Amino acid sequence: MSLDNNVSSLDSRYLDSCKRHQALPNTAVLSWLHKAVIQRINHQKCTIEVFLDQLEDCDLSPVIDVFLDVQCDAVDILCRSPCVLNQESVLSLINAANSKLEVIDLQDASVRKDILCDILHGGLKCHVMNLRFNEFHAFNFAGGFMLLHTLSLDFCSSLSTLENDCFVNMPNLMRISLCGTRVANLWTTSAALSRLNSLVEIRFQNCACCKNTGSCPTLSRERRDLACDRNVAERTSEHSKSQQTTISVGNVESSIQDESPKFVSVGDSLVNIHTHSISHNSIDDRLIGKMSYNLHGISSSGQSSNAHPVSVGLSMLQIEVSHAKLETEEDGESPTSVLDLDVKDSSIASKMKVLENPSPICFENHYREYMIASLPHLQVLDNIPIRLVDRDMAKMVFSKYFEYLPYKRQHGESVSNILYMRETGTSCGYHERSTIKKQSNSQKSKFFYTRSICAAKFGSSVWPVHLPMSQICSTLGEGSRSLRPRQFEYHPSDASLMGFGTLDGEVVVINHDKGSLFKYIPALETSNSAMALCWLNQHPAKLLAGFEKGSLRLYDINQVTTKVEDSRWTSSTKFYDDFDQLTSVHVNSSDDKFLASGYSRKLAVYDLCTGRRLQLLTDIHRETINVAKFANCSPHLLVTSSYDCDVKMWDLRQKPTLPCYTSSSSRGNVMVCFSPDDLYLLVSAVDNEVRQLLAVDGRLHTRFEISSTGSSHNFTRSYYMNGRDYIISGSSDESILRICCAQTGRRLRDVHLQDRTLGSAMYVQSLRSDPFRHFHMAVLAAYVRPSSRWGIVKVNLLASSHHAKQDSESQDFCPRFGWGG
């Protein structure tokens, strides 16, 4: 058939459809059809490109008729600029073209949310989908997208979490772009992406010159140029085969004496490097002039900072070593001879590729290495190709800074398999199934099986259970007034009880297992928030409370009624002298003294029994003393933390003129606490500076690598969990709970708190680990929307939110524990 006949045939069908619908023909539509016919005549792929922004409502029905009748290879539906069309008609157009649909571009919110929701729930047969600048509170592609291989969700600023099954209907997805979103969690994100067996390209930030997910072409050209430069340098070198090796980055040279050199990849350069002695010569000015890369964001330790735009720091400073050097020990410890290399000369840390539009996940320390180690099939990340040396480096960095599973377990196992091992006394782990090794139970730690079960359950619960306790704090009598928690503490001996004080001054004891009110103590006066609580150790029925206006009271909950309407003050309540601007109270291990501190430079020591103030220490810090704590075992030792950046240890048996020692942070200290066995101190300073000190002399034991936000109002609090095996940390300007190994500092997991109903974040105001259950905790969270309110949320890291039906399921394995190795 001639070209004229093809064109006239399509034209006539379109014009006839326009007549039936009483619509004027659109010249843009005629142009699309004409272009498709030319492709068919030239034996090319026949694709009709539909631009929604070139259509009006009256054009949609004729175009739909054409799609129902015309023969073509593919249809692309595109929208390059905002348009106003009848949304139901747009949906009909998409459905009419679905069987031939190849590319669909609905960026810039070109369709309503409800129409977009219908599309995502109904599914499409498209190959490429672009949904940039749309609003997603959750990634909910419930329909079938079996042919989809490329997906762009760039600048979907409401998208913060990838759920466990979000890609289940996209089995052939190979490329995904998530630049400029709010995705932040390394663990949930990598777990969701790991379900995509075909995934080879992903980006959370983009190269400045790249619009799509593939490898940056500029980077490839520079690699070829640098390879040529290296070949020329090797041919002209007079000492290439001598024992003296040469470091070379362009014209940068350093001499190293080493018989077995290691290699460092800096940007696209390959460099020999020695880990002991390096002498640097001057940098050629011509090299500096040629650099088109950003060195901004590289610290003296070689770690990338959180400055914007994001530069690929350690990810582009790769270390190539032999495979023998890469083998790690069975307990998960990584070799440190290479990783501890300090790159202190900026001439080595050159050639940094500038990246733009980062999602929050990019600001996490070792983000690139974590993603490469977690996604072994990935070929390109953030427009930068992944090489063998990158994978080797990623494995080393992962083993140094992250824990795959709790207690150094390297492989996931089923709970039933571990229980079988415990009952039969066999060791049949994942890595030794072929040779079952008999081992006596006496040869294992008494916590071995408990920890193994925890590791198994933890590994299958990347999205842990969050249980808001709003049902407990709902209604009080006829006024239907809600309880507003301000501070809380787990009961020291009854695993089911928790006490909390409210913003209105009430003190409440709840059964958090059953979700019921246990005891209620009304407020004595208005506008007097409960700021601090502490249960007694020897008399666990008594609870000490400190209030905003300075009042201190000791309650006996056995003397308090359960019913709210019958609650009243009893003679058993004990009062103490006020302490102005109070923020913290703490009772010693023998229940005969307690501390009070607050927004002042004073610390008061009270006699718990007589009510007398024994000591008032003034000016022991230069700034306010936010928290003071007694040791858990010694009734005389206490520690104070202040916003003057100092932590001080004191002994009440000595004159309080000088502390036993002082340890300083770089920022103001928010709080400090002893480990359960008093061997360590956990110090939390403003904006995620968390350190563990030796309690005996204040020396630094562990520095926890948590990214700072740059906010001086990001107040960080940290506590021990599972005895002293792990620590949990949260900050007031963030919705993240961080879990780290207390002994190694390795990050085990981050948990993001979110109101799933509204899709809004919940910020961490305070937190405590459950003293009776492994990997359980509670968080006092501030809800941002729809109104600012506080609530207590229980978090169970051993149960998945996708499988837990009732909170009772989250309690099916709640072992008691000890601490130590």
Secondary structure, 3 states (H helix, E strand, C coil): CCHHHHHHHHHHHHHHHHHHCCCCCCHHHHHHHHHHHHHHHCCCCCEEEEEHHHCCHHHHHHHHHHHHHCCCCEEEEECCCCCCCCHHHHHHHHHHCHHHEEEEECCCCCCCHHHHHHHHHHECCCCEEECCCCCCCCCCCCCECCCCCEEECCCCCCCCCCCCCCCCCCCCCCEEECCCCCCCCHHHHHHHHCCCCCCCEEECCEECCCCCCCCCHHHHHHHHHHHHHHHHHHHHCCCCCCCEEEEEECCEEEEEECCCCEEEEECCEEEEECCCCCEECCCCHHHHHHCCCCCCCECCCCCECCCCCCECCHHHEEEECCHHHHCCCCCCCCCCCCCCCCCCCCCCCCCCCEEECCCHHHHCCCHHHHHHHHCCCCCEECCEECCHHHHHHHHHHHHHHECCCHHHCCCCCCHHHHHHHHHHCEECCHHHCCCCEECCHHHCCCCHHHHHHHHHHHHCCCCEEEEECCCCCCCCHHHCCCCCEEEEEECCCCCCEEEEEECCCCEEEEECCCCEEEEEECCCCCCCCEEEEEECCCCCCEEEEEECCCCEEEEEHHHCCCCCCCCCCCCCCEEECCCCCEEEEEECCCCCEEEEEECCCEEEEEECCCCCEEEEEECCCCCCEEEEEECCCCCCEEEEEECCCEEEEEECCCCCCCCCEEEECCCCEEEEEECCCCCEEEEEECCCEEEEEECCCCCEEEEECCCCCCCCCCCEEEEEECCCCEEEEEECCCCEEEEEECCCCCEEEEEECEECCCCEEEEEEEEEECCCCCCEEEEEEEECCCCCEEEEEEEEEEEECCCCCCHHHHHCCCCCCCCCC
